Amino acid sequence: MDWQALALSLRLGAATLLVLMPPAILLARWLATTPSRWKPLVETLVVLPLVLPPTVLGFYLLSALGPRSPLGQAWEALTGGSLVFSFQGLVAASVLVNIPFAVQPAQRGFEAVGAELRAAAATCGLSPLATLRRVELPLAVPGLLTGAILAFAHTLGEFGVVLMVGGAIPGETKTLSLSIYDRVQSLDNGAAATMAAVLLAIAVIAVGLAYLLTRRKPDVGA
């Protein structure tokens, strides 16, 4: 068992959620309530990471974060290091890859709140921010938790994008999925099976929790 890779994967998952969830919640709420004609386009962009092959997505991320890109040059000027093949680069790539996993369940959660509750909150004198904090967020919790769980689990199992953007540097970018690949390449099937079982268990637990949360009905009468 590669404990260093497991610890790195868990740290990557936590960092991804910390960066991803606040903007994902705001975007999901906007998609759930906006009448904008741009909504279908934004929803299409949100879903893109699900349908693009990991190699294609990894290539574009590698180009966007590389040392010749404006973002890569700005990062190097600020930190003196490269954004690609670093933990910070993995976090940036993971955030983009996991947008649909976080946004779509959260959007469904906000859609379940209903426009009538927002109107009632406004009638009671609540500001839009107070309505979001006191009415919408509590009722959308199942969707928000589902998005966070799926994004965390997907981060732990991501392979293609992680390999292209981060490489497989031990202690820096070598996640558990990459460690499994390395063990298979070296014919260490026993260690690969143990690590694969860990990821399988995490995936089963994550999907089970997601189904339980999506089946839970919000208590709109509270």
C-alpha positions as CSV (number, residue, x, y, z in Angstrom):
1,M,0.0,0.0,0.0
2,D,1.4,3.4,-1.0
3,W,0.4,5.5,2.0
4,Q,2.2,8.6,0.6
5,A,0.1,8.5,-2.5
6,L,-3.1,7.9,-0.5
7,A,-2.3,10.9,1.7
8,L,-1.6,13.0,-1.3
9,S,-4.8,12.0,-3.0
10,L,-6.8,12.9,0.2
11,R,-5.0,16.2,0.4
12,L,-5.8,16.9,-3.3
13,G,-9.4,16.0,-2.7
14,A,-9.7,18.4,0.3
15,A,-7.9,21.2,-1.5
16,T,-10.2,20.8,-4.6
17,L,-13.3,21.0,-2.5
18,L,-12.0,24.1,-0.7
19,V,-11.4,25.9,-3.9
20,L,-14.3,24.5,-6.0
21,M,-17.4,24.5,-3.8
22,P,-17.9,28.3,-3.2
23,P,-17.9,29.3,-6.9
24,A,-19.8,26.0,-7.7
25,I,-22.6,26.9,-5.3
26,L,-22.9,30.4,-6.7
27,L,-22.9,29.1,-10.3
28,A,-25.4,26.4,-9.4
29,R,-27.7,28.9,-7.8
30,W,-27.5,31.2,-10.8
31,L,-28.3,28.4,-13.2
32,A,-31.3,27.3,-11.0
33,T,-32.9,30.8,-11.0
34,T,-31.8,32.7,-14.0
35,P,-34.0,33.3,-17.1
36,S,-31.0,34.3,-19.1
37,R,-30.7,33.2,-22.7
38,W,-27.1,32.3,-22.0
39,K,-28.1,29.5,-19.5
40,P,-28.0,26.7,-22.1
41,L,-24.5,27.7,-23.2
42,V,-23.2,27.9,-19.6
43,E,-24.8,24.5,-18.8
44,T,-23.1,23.1,-21.9
45,L,-19.7,24.4,-20.8
46,V,-20.3,23.0,-17.3
47,V,-20.9,19.5,-18.7
48,L,-17.9,19.5,-21.1
49,P,-15.4,17.9,-18.7
50,L,-17.8,14.9,-18.6
51,V,-17.7,14.2,-22.3
52,L,-14.2,15.3,-23.3
53,P,-11.6,12.5,-23.3
54,P,-9.1,12.9,-20.4
55,T,-6.3,13.2,-22.9
56,V,-8.0,16.1,-24.7
57,L,-8.9,17.8,-21.5
58,G,-5.4,17.2,-20.1
59,F,-3.8,18.6,-23.3
60,Y,-5.7,21.9,-23.1
61,L,-5.0,22.2,-19.4
62,L,-1.4,21.5,-19.9
63,S,-1.3,24.3,-22.6
64,A,-3.3,26.7,-20.4
65,L,-1.1,26.1,-17.3
66,G,2.2,25.6,-19.0
67,P,5.3,27.9,-18.7
68,R,4.5,29.6,-22.1
69,S,0.9,30.4,-21.2
70,P,0.0,33.8,-19.6
71,L,-1.2,32.0,-16.5
72,G,1.9,29.9,-16.2
73,Q,4.2,32.9,-16.7
74,A,2.3,34.9,-14.1
75,W,2.5,32.0,-11.6
76,E,6.2,31.7,-12.2
77,A,6.7,35.4,-11.7
78,L,4.8,35.3,-8.4
79,T,6.2,32.1,-6.9
80,G,9.4,31.3,-8.9
81,G,8.0,27.8,-9.7
82,S,6.2,26.0,-12.5
83,L,2.4,25.5,-12.2
84,V,2.5,22.3,-14.2
85,F,4.0,19.2,-12.5
86,S,3.2,20.7,-9.1
87,F,0.6,20.1,-6.5
88,Q,-0.9,23.6,-7.1
89,G,-1.3,22.7,-10.8
90,L,-3.0,19.5,-9.9
91,V,-5.5,21.4,-7.7
92,A,-6.2,23.9,-10.6
93,A,-6.7,21.0,-13.0
94,S,-8.8,19.0,-10.5
95,V,-11.1,22.0,-9.9
96,L,-11.8,22.4,-13.6
97,V,-12.4,18.7,-14.2
98,N,-14.8,18.4,-11.2
99,I,-17.0,21.4,-12.1
100,P,-19.9,19.2,-13.4
101,F,-19.8,16.9,-10.4
102,A,-20.1,19.8,-8.0
103,V,-22.4,22.1,-10.0
104,Q,-25.1,19.8,-11.4
105,P,-26.2,18.3,-8.0
106,A,-26.1,21.7,-6.4
107,Q,-28.2,23.1,-9.2
108,R,-30.8,20.4,-8.7
109,G,-30.8,21.2,-5.0
110,F,-31.5,24.9,-5.7
111,E,-34.2,24.1,-8.3
112,A,-36.0,22.0,-5.6
113,V,-36.4,25.1,-3.4
114,G,-39.0,26.6,-5.7
115,A,-39.7,30.2,-6.7
116,E,-42.6,30.5,-4.3
117,L,-40.3,30.2,-1.3
118,R,-38.0,32.9,-2.6
119,A,-41.0,35.1,-3.2
120,A,-42.3,34.4,0.3
121,A,-38.9,35.3,1.8
122,A,-38.9,38.5,-0.2
123,T,-42.4,39.3,1.1
124,C,-41.2,38.8,4.6
125,G,-38.5,41.4,4.0
126,L,-35.5,39.2,3.6
127,S,-32.8,40.5,1.3
128,P,-31.5,38.2,-1.6
129,L,-28.4,37.4,0.5
130,A,-30.4,36.6,3.6
131,T,-32.8,34.5,1.5
132,L,-29.9,32.5,0.2
133,R,-28.3,32.0,3.6
134,R,-31.5,31.3,5.7
135,V,-33.8,29.7,3.2
136,E,-32.1,28.3,0.0
137,L,-28.9,26.9,1.4
138,P,-30.5,24.9,4.2
139,L,-33.0,23.4,1.7
140,A,-30.4,22.7,-0.9
141,V,-28.0,20.9,1.5
142,P,-28.7,17.4,0.0
143,G,-27.6,18.6,-3.5
144,L,-24.6,20.5,-2.1
145,L,-23.4,17.5,-0.1
146,T,-23.9,15.2,-3.1
147,G,-21.8,17.5,-5.3
148,A,-19.1,17.7,-2.7
149,I,-19.0,13.9,-2.2
150,L,-18.9,13.1,-6.0
151,A,-16.2,15.7,-6.6
152,F,-14.1,14.4,-3.8
153,A,-14.5,10.8,-4.9
154,H,-13.8,11.7,-8.6
155,T,-10.7,13.6,-7.6
156,L,-9.3,10.5,-5.8
157,G,-9.8,8.3,-8.9
158,E,-8.8,10.8,-11.6
159,F,-6.0,9.4,-13.8
160,G,-5.6,10.9,-17.3
161,V,-5.6,14.6,-16.5
162,V,-3.5,14.1,-13.3
163,L,-0.9,12.2,-15.3
164,M,-0.7,14.8,-18.0
165,V,-0.7,17.9,-15.8
166,G,1.2,16.6,-12.8
167,G,3.2,13.7,-14.0
168,A,4.0,11.2,-11.2
169,I,6.4,12.9,-8.8
170,P,6.4,11.0,-5.5
171,G,5.1,13.2,-2.7
172,E,4.2,16.0,-5.0
173,T,1.9,14.8,-7.8
174,K,1.8,11.0,-7.6
175,T,-1.7,10.1,-6.5
176,L,-3.1,6.7,-5.6
177,S,-4.5,6.1,-9.1
178,L,-1.0,6.8,-10.6
179,S,0.6,4.5,-8.0
180,I,-1.8,1.7,-9.1
181,Y,-0.7,2.2,-12.7
182,D,3.0,2.1,-11.7
183,R,2.5,-1.1,-9.6
184,V,0.8,-2.8,-12.6
185,Q,3.6,-1.8,-14.9
186,S,6.1,-3.3,-12.5
187,L,3.9,-6.5,-12.2
188,D,3.2,-5.9,-8.5
189,N,-0.4,-7.0,-8.8
190,G,-0.8,-7.6,-5.1
191,A,-0.1,-4.0,-4.2
192,A,-2.1,-2.7,-7.1
193,A,-5.1,-4.9,-6.0
194,T,-5.0,-3.5,-2.5
195,M,-4.9,0.1,-3.7
196,A,-7.6,-0.5,-6.3
197,A,-9.8,-2.0,-3.5
198,V,-9.4,1.2,-1.5
199,L,-10.5,3.3,-4.4
200,L,-13.4,0.9,-5.1
201,A,-14.6,1.1,-1.5
202,I,-14.4,4.9,-1.6
203,A,-16.4,5.0,-4.9
204,V,-19.1,2.6,-3.5
205,I,-19.5,4.7,-0.4
206,A,-19.6,7.9,-2.3
207,V,-22.2,6.7,-4.8
208,G,-24.3,5.2,-2.0
209,L,-24.3,8.5,-0.1
210,A,-25.1,10.4,-3.2
211,Y,-28.2,8.3,-3.9
212,L,-29.3,8.6,-0.3
213,L,-29.0,12.3,-0.4
214,T,-30.8,12.7,-3.7
215,R,-33.7,10.6,-2.5
216,R,-34.0,12.7,0.6
217,K,-36.9,15.1,0.4
218,P,-36.3,18.7,1.7
219,D,-38.6,19.7,4.5
220,V,-40.2,22.7,3.0
221,G,-42.6,23.1,5.8
222,A,-40.0,23.7,8.4
